[in-house]
Amino acid sequence: MLGRKLLRDIIDNKVQFVSIFLMALLSSYIFVGMSSLWYGLQNNRDEYYKKCNYADYIVTCTNGFDSADLEKLLKNKDIENVQGRYSIKGIGINEKNSSIDVHILKENRLSKSIIIEGNEFDINQDGVWLDYRYAKSNKLSVGDIFSVQIENFIISKKIKGLVINPEYIYQLNNYSVIPNHIDYGFLYMPFNSVNSIDNNKINTILIKMKEGKILKSNDIYNYIDKDVIIKRAEEKQQIELWLEKQEKFHQGFSSDL
């Protein structure tokens, strides 16, 4: 009796029944899709960071650091590793005089680039490792000569490799809201390639923390008596904030089902 009445009600209200069924199906489809996207991005992010040994913090100082500052920071029991480099804004010498972030290294242990084309980064080689997306947008290839103006001099070097780097997952310069790989890029080069810059000149320190540890300002000032700027690695911060939002959405959606 009840079965017949149920069947009759479904037939009489088939439009509403189908609508509710489709809404439930669509909701489940969205939920499964967002969950898969979130977990996939999280796993890819973790693998990418691990492969590059991505630094957790970037510390900069206008007056620069010296090797003794690096050794002092390593005395902090929460810090796993540090690496110094010289970073500066440059101008790519081409038709549009594009903006180039130049990073000059004498060691390559933290926030390492991944080679897409060309040779592995070698601090003993003479050349530059250029942003892959910038190179493709400007029709540059491995073996081409690339010129960049740094301070008051121009450096022209052969492109040894095209790379991507975790610091530039979503790369924006100071005046754009979406990536523009024609006008903005980055490059890495060893100090051996730049005779005009002292190879002991360091204005940036990359810091890798031990698992679960957080860097506090006192962790720096207790060891280095200089005016510094401490910031979370920008790309890591942006991606983790996005993933955090996705996780909250995922949890909220789960509780509503």
matplotlib code that plots the C-alpha trace (Angstrom):
import matplotlib.pyplot as plt

x = [0.0, 2.7, 4.8, 2.1, 1.5, 5.2, 5.4, 2.3, 3.8, 7.0, 5.1, 2.9, 6.0, 8.5, 9.8, 10.6, 12.0, 14.4, 15.4, 16.4, 18.2, 20.2, 21.1, 22.3, 24.3, 25.8, 26.7, 28.5, 30.3, 31.6, 32.6, 34.6, 36.2, 37.2, 38.6, 40.7, 42.0, 42.9, 44.7, 46.4, 47.8, 48.9, 50.8, 52.4, 53.4, 55.1, 57.0, 58.0, 59.3, 61.1, 62.8, 64.0, 64.8, 62.7, 63.7, 61.1, 62.2, 64.1, 66.1, 67.4, 69.6, 70.5, 73.9, 74.6, 75.8, 79.0, 80.0, 80.2, 76.5, 75.6, 77.7, 76.0, 72.5, 73.5, 74.0, 70.2, 69.0, 65.7, 67.5, 68.4, 70.3, 71.2, 72.4, 73.6, 73.2, 73.3, 69.9, 69.3, 66.9, 68.3, 67.2, 67.2, 68.7, 66.2, 63.5, 61.4, 64.1, 62.3, 62.7, 64.9, 65.4, 69.1, 70.3, 74.1, 75.2, 78.3, 76.4, 73.2, 71.6, 68.3, 65.4, 67.2, 66.0, 64.7, 66.3, 63.8, 66.4, 70.2, 72.9, 72.6, 73.4, 77.1, 78.8, 82.0, 80.6, 80.4, 76.9, 73.3, 70.4, 67.3, 63.6, 62.1, 58.8, 60.5, 62.9, 60.1, 58.0, 61.1, 62.2, 65.5, 67.2, 70.0, 73.3, 72.0, 73.8, 71.7, 72.6, 71.4, 72.2, 73.1, 73.8, 76.0, 77.4, 76.1, 76.8, 76.5, 76.6, 75.7, 72.4, 73.5, 70.0, 66.3, 64.8, 61.8, 62.1, 59.7, 60.1, 58.5, 55.5, 53.2, 55.5, 54.4, 56.4, 55.5, 53.0, 51.2, 48.2, 48.7, 51.9, 53.7, 56.5, 57.5, 58.4, 59.4, 61.7, 64.5, 68.0, 70.5, 74.2, 77.4, 79.7, 82.4, 80.4, 80.5, 84.0, 82.6, 80.9, 82.8, 82.1, 81.7, 78.9, 75.6, 72.4, 70.0, 69.9, 67.7, 66.7, 65.4, 63.8, 63.7, 60.4, 57.6, 59.8, 58.9, 61.3, 60.8, 62.4, 64.4, 65.9, 67.6, 68.4, 69.9, 72.6, 72.9, 73.0, 71.8, 68.6, 67.0, 63.7, 62.3, 59.6, 58.0, 59.0, 56.4, 55.3, 55.1, 52.9, 50.5, 50.1, 49.6, 47.0, 45.1, 45.3, 44.1, 41.0, 40.4, 40.6, 38.1, 35.8, 36.3, 35.5, 32.5, 31.1, 31.6, 29.6, 26.7, 26.3]
y = [0.0, 2.4, 1.3, 2.1, 5.5, 6.3, 5.3, 7.4, 10.4, 10.1, 9.9, 12.9, 14.9, 13.6, 17.0, 18.0, 14.5, 14.6, 18.2, 17.2, 14.1, 16.2, 18.8, 16.0, 14.5, 17.8, 18.6, 15.3, 15.8, 19.3, 18.0, 15.1, 17.4, 20.0, 17.3, 15.7, 19.1, 20.1, 16.9, 16.8, 20.4, 19.7, 16.6, 18.3, 21.3, 19.1, 17.1, 20.3, 22.0, 18.9, 18.5, 22.2, 22.2, 25.3, 27.8, 28.9, 32.5, 35.2, 37.7, 40.9, 43.7, 46.8, 47.0, 43.4, 40.3, 38.5, 34.8, 35.3, 36.1, 32.9, 30.9, 32.7, 31.9, 28.2, 28.2, 28.6, 25.0, 25.6, 26.5, 23.6, 25.4, 28.8, 30.1, 33.6, 35.3, 38.7, 39.7, 42.8, 44.2, 44.3, 45.4, 42.9, 44.5, 43.8, 45.7, 46.4, 46.6, 44.1, 43.8, 41.0, 39.7, 38.7, 36.3, 35.7, 32.6, 30.9, 27.9, 26.2, 24.3, 26.0, 27.0, 25.3, 25.7, 22.9, 22.6, 22.5, 22.8, 23.0, 22.2, 21.7, 24.8, 24.8, 27.5, 26.9, 27.6, 31.0, 31.8, 32.5, 30.2, 32.1, 31.9, 29.4, 31.2, 34.5, 32.9, 31.3, 34.5, 36.4, 33.6, 32.9, 29.5, 27.7, 29.0, 32.5, 35.5, 37.4, 40.8, 42.4, 45.7, 45.6, 48.8, 50.7, 47.9, 45.5, 41.7, 39.6, 35.9, 32.7, 31.1, 27.8, 26.6, 27.5, 27.0, 27.2, 28.1, 27.8, 31.5, 32.3, 29.9, 32.9, 35.6, 39.3, 42.4, 45.5, 46.9, 44.0, 42.0, 39.0, 37.3, 39.0, 36.8, 39.1, 42.0, 40.3, 37.4, 36.1, 34.6, 32.8, 33.0, 32.1, 34.8, 33.4, 35.0, 38.5, 40.0, 43.4, 42.2, 41.1, 37.4, 38.0, 40.5, 39.1, 41.0, 38.1, 35.0, 32.0, 30.1, 26.5, 25.7, 22.3, 20.4, 22.2, 25.2, 28.9, 31.8, 34.7, 38.1, 37.4, 34.4, 36.8, 39.8, 37.5, 36.5, 39.4, 43.0, 44.6, 46.1, 43.3, 42.5, 39.0, 37.6, 34.2, 32.9, 34.7, 32.0, 29.5, 31.9, 32.5, 28.8, 27.8, 30.5, 29.3, 25.7, 26.8, 28.4, 25.2, 23.1, 25.3, 25.1, 21.3, 21.0, 23.3, 21.5, 18.2, 19.3, 20.5, 17.2]
z = [0.0, 1.1, -1.8, -4.3, -2.8, -2.9, -6.5, -7.3, -5.5, -7.5, -10.8, -9.8, -8.8, -11.2, -12.2, -8.6, -7.9, -10.9, -10.0, -6.5, -7.8, -10.2, -7.6, -5.2, -8.1, -9.1, -5.5, -5.0, -8.3, -7.3, -3.8, -5.3, -7.9, -5.4, -3.0, -5.7, -6.8, -3.3, -2.5, -5.9, -5.5, -1.9, -3.0, -6.0, -3.9, -1.2, -3.9, -5.7, -2.5, -1.4, -4.8, -4.8, -1.0, -0.9, 1.8, 4.4, 5.0, 3.1, 5.1, 3.4, 4.5, 2.5, 4.1, 3.3, 5.3, 5.6, 6.0, 9.8, 9.8, 8.1, 10.7, 13.6, 12.3, 12.1, 15.9, 16.2, 17.0, 15.1, 11.8, 9.5, 6.8, 5.4, 2.1, 1.1, -2.2, -3.9, -5.4, -7.4, -10.0, -13.5, -16.9, -19.8, -22.8, -25.5, -27.5, -24.4, -21.7, -19.5, -15.7, -14.5, -11.0, -10.9, -8.2, -8.0, -6.1, -4.9, -3.5, -4.6, -1.7, -1.0, -3.3, -6.2, -9.8, -11.9, -15.3, -18.2, -21.0, -21.0, -18.4, -14.7, -12.6, -11.8, -9.7, -11.6, -15.1, -16.8, -17.9, -16.9, -16.1, -17.4, -16.6, -18.9, -19.4, -20.0, -22.5, -24.5, -24.5, -25.9, -28.2, -26.4, -26.4, -24.7, -26.3, -27.0, -25.5, -23.0, -21.8, -18.5, -16.9, -13.2, -11.4, -13.8, -16.0, -18.5, -18.4, -21.5, -21.0, -22.8, -21.6, -20.1, -19.1, -18.9, -15.5, -13.3, -9.6, -6.6, -5.8, -9.1, -9.3, -9.9, -10.8, -10.7, -10.8, -8.8, -11.3, -12.8, -11.6, -13.9, -15.0, -17.9, -19.0, -21.9, -19.6, -16.4, -15.6, -13.5, -13.8, -11.7, -12.2, -10.3, -8.8, -11.2, -14.1, -12.6, -12.1, -11.3, -8.1, -5.0, -4.5, -0.8, -1.3, 0.2, 0.7, 1.0, 3.3, 2.6, 5.7, 6.0, 9.3, 11.0, 10.7, 12.5, 13.6, 12.9, 12.6, 15.0, 14.7, 17.9, 16.2, 13.8, 16.1, 18.8, 16.3, 13.8, 14.9, 11.7, 10.4, 8.4, 6.7, 7.4, 5.2, 4.6, 1.2, -0.9, -3.3, -0.4, 1.5, -1.4, -2.2, 1.4, 1.9, -1.2, 0.0, 3.4, 1.9, -0.1, 3.0, 4.8, 1.8, 1.8, 5.5, 5.3, 2.3, 4.0, 7.1, 4.9, 3.2]

ax = plt.figure().add_subplot(projection="3d")
ax.plot(x, y, z, "-o")
ax.set_aspect("equal")
plt.show()
